[in-house]
Amino acid sequence: MKAAIAHFPTDYSIPPAELGPALESRGFESLWAAEHSHIPSSRKTPHPSGADLPKRYYDTYDPFVWLTALAGSTSTLKLATGICLIIQRDPIHTAKSVSSLDRLTGGRFMFGVGAGWNEDEMNNHGTQAEGRFKLMRERVQAMKEIWTNHEAEFHGDRVNFDPMMQYPKPLTKPHPPIHVGGAFPGGARRAVEWADGWIPIPGRAEGTIAEQIAAMRQQAADAGRDPASIEVSIYFAPNDVEKLQEFAEAGVDRVAFDLPSVAGAEALESLDASLQAFTDAGLTT
């Protein structure tokens, strides 16, 4: 099981040029950058946890720009969106951003995607909550066509374009791995249908993580896919030795610890605390 970091990068967070080397020197495998284009003042959509919306949601950088800034200070760290709200993004521009970042980082990019939960935010982008999962799937399918074809075209119910060319193509073939966020069972089903990984958040669905992973892997086998080809990543993993051991025994491939949006020594102390819990659980980076 690999150790990773999930982070809301802000202008008051540890700078990317400082964070990247700190992660590599500690043996973290990957860094996942969150995305919110904005937070509407209406705030009619509650956070899934039921708590007040943390300040960092209002303040996060664009993940592609921030990951590019961080990439220059690293050489082995994998870089990922966690998650990219593609229902709020144009798929042609987003395909270009993914290809560019993957190529500029030597094939180190992983594309974490999701449909989001903030209805008033997606409404401002012309997207409705109803039907957003179908829109997400079509946009992913359209981007796959762009990444893998000299001339690409796509004609769906929600995404439509005639033959076109876009370069550069991603360095990773056929394209960077796509990891889809979402609670069980919908998130697991989408991972089996069209993704390379699944990102559940513990506690947001019935059943244990072990039961959910077993069910997802059975769905993959029934669909003719190799169950082991679908990575499972846990977001906001706790610094809890027993929980981390439970995740490892359940077959989780990656745990991403939450790095608060803080600077300097406080950020480094958070990294060290997560790494200590990981090693105390008998796991190695």
N, C-alpha and C positions, 0 to 999 in steps of 0.2 A: 504494500500500500504506500502510495507516494504522499508526501507532505507539500501542500500548496498554501497560498495566501489569497483571500478574497478581500478586495479593498475598494472603497469609495474615494478616489483621488480628488483632493481639493487644493485650493491655494494655501491652506494652512496645514496640509499634511506634510509628511516627510518628503523632500524633493525627490523626483524620479532618479536623478543622478546619484543620490545617496542610497535610495532604497534598493535599486538593482544589485549593486555589489554586496549589500548587506544580506540579501536573499541568497545570492550565489555562494557566498562564503559560508553560510549556514547549511547549505545543501537542500534548500527548498527547490522543488521541481518546476513550479509554475506560479504565475501571478495572474489573477483574474480581476479585471477592472469593470466596475459597475457602470451603468448608463441611466441617466435621466436627462432628457433635453431641457426640461424645466418642470416646475411644480406650479400648477394653477392656484391662484389665490382662493378659489372657491372651496377647495379641499373637501368636496362632497364625497370622495371615495376614501374610506378608511384604510389604513395599512392592514395587511392580512393578519398581523400579530395582535391587532386591536390597540396597540400603543400609539402614542403621539408620534408623528413623523419626525425622525431625527433631522437635525440641521444639515447633515452631510448630503441628504437627498436633494436639497435645493442647490448645492454648491459644487456638484461633481463636474470634473473636466469631461470633455469629449474623450471617450476611451481610445479611439484610434490615434488622436493627436498625442495624448498622454503616453500611450504605450510606445509610440515612435520616439518620444523624448527619452523614455527609459531604456529603450533597446540599445542605444549607443554606449551605455555603461555596462552592458552585459554581453556574454558570448554563448552561454549554455542555457540560461533560464528560458523556459517556454512562456510565451505571452498569450493572453487570452482575453476575450470579452466575457464579462460575467455579470449580467448578460446584455447582449445587444438587442435592443427593442426594435426588431426589424419591421414590425407592423407600423412603426412610426417613421420608417426610412424608405427612400427610393431604392429599389433593388439594384438598379444599374449603377448608381453612385456607390452603393454599399459594396457591390461586387468589386468595383475598382479599389476601394479602400482595403478590402480583405486581400486582394492580389498584391497590392503595393506593399502592405505591411508584411505579408508572408515573404515576399521576395527580398525586401530590405533587411529582414532579420534572418536570412538564410534558412527559411522554412521552419521557423520556430512558433508560428501562430496557430492557435486553436480558436475556433469560432463558436463561442457560447451564445445561444439565441433563446429568445422567449417572447411570449405574447403580452407580457405585462399584466398589471393589476389595476393601474391608476386610470380609471375610465375618463376622467376629465382631462388628463394629460393626452391620452390617445385621441380624444375628440378634437383637440386643438390641431391635430395632424390630419384630420379628416377621416379618422378610423373609428368605427363603432365597436363596442365590446362584443356584441353578437356577431359571429362570423370571423372573429379575429384569428382563430386557430387555422381556419381554412386559408385565410390570407397569409398567415405565416408560412404554411406549407407551400403555397404557390410561389411565394417570394424566394424561398429556399430552392425550390425546383428550378425557378428561372435563373437564379445565380449559378446553380450547378451547370446549366446549359451554357452560360456565358464563360465559365471557367474552363470548360472541357471541349469547346468547339471553336474552330477558326471563325466560322460564321454561326451565330446563335440566333434562334428565334424562339418565341414562347407565346402560346395562345391559350390562356386559361380564362376562368370566369372573372378573376380579379386582377390578373397581370397579363398584359398583352403587348408584344412588340414584334415587328417584322425583322427579317434577317439583318444582323448588325455584327460588327467586329469590335472587340475590346481587348487591348493588350496593355501591360504585360499580363500573362497568365500567372497563376500562383506557382511558386517553386515546388510546393508539396503537391504530389500527384495522387489521385486525380484533382484533389483540392484539399485545403486544410480540413481537419476533422471537425465535424459539426456536432456540438453537444447541446441538447435541448433541455431547458429547465421546465419544471412542472411537477405537480404532486401526482401521486399514484391515484387512479390508474391511467388518467389521460396522458400524463407526461411519459410514462413507461410505454404506452401504446405508440405515441408519436416517435419515440426513440427507435422502437422496433421497425416502424414503417419507413422512416426516412433519415435517421440520424446515426451518428457513430458513437454517441454517448448520451447518458441521461444524468440530469442534475436534480435530484430530489433534495428538499430541505426537511430534516427530521421533524416530526410532530405535526405535520400539516395534512396527514391522511391516516386512515385507520390501518392497524397492523404494524408490525415491526419492520424495520428496514430489511432485515433478513427475509421476511415473508414477501415483501414487495419485490426484492431483487430476484428471489426464486421464481415468482410469478412472471416477472419480466423476461427472465431467461427462458422460461417455458414457452412464452409467447413467441420469442425469437426462434426457438427450435421448431415450433409449429409452423412458422412462416418460412422455414427453410434457411434461416440465417444461423451463423455460428454464434451461440450466445456469448462466447468470450470476446467477440468482436465489438461488443457494446460496452464501453467503459462506464462505470458508475462513479460519480464524484459527489461528495457530500459538501454542501456549502454551509458556512458558519458552524463548522465542527467545534464542539466545546473542548476546553482544556481539561478533559476528564479522562483519566486513564482507563477506567472500566468501559466507558462509551467507545473510546478509540479501539480497544481490544474487541469490543462487540462488532464494530464496523469491519475490522479486519477479518474476523471470523465469518461475517456475512458475505464476504467477497467484494467489499468496496475497493475500488481501484485507487481512489484519491480522496483525501480529506483537505478541504480548504478552510483554514482558520481565518477568522475575521480580524483584520488589522484595522484598529480604529483610525479615524482621520485626525491623527496627531503628528507632531513633528519631533525631531531630535531623539533624545534619550528615551522619552516615553514610548515612541514607536519601536525602538530597538528592544526595549524591555518587553514589549508585547510579543515581538517575534521570538525572543528567548524563552518566554513563558510557554508559548505554544510548542516550541521545539522541545522543551523539557518534558512536557506532557507526552509528546510523541515518543521520545526515547524511554520515558518511564513505563510506557505501555509495551516496551520490548520491541519497538519498531525502529528502523534505521532509514535515514535519508539517502 
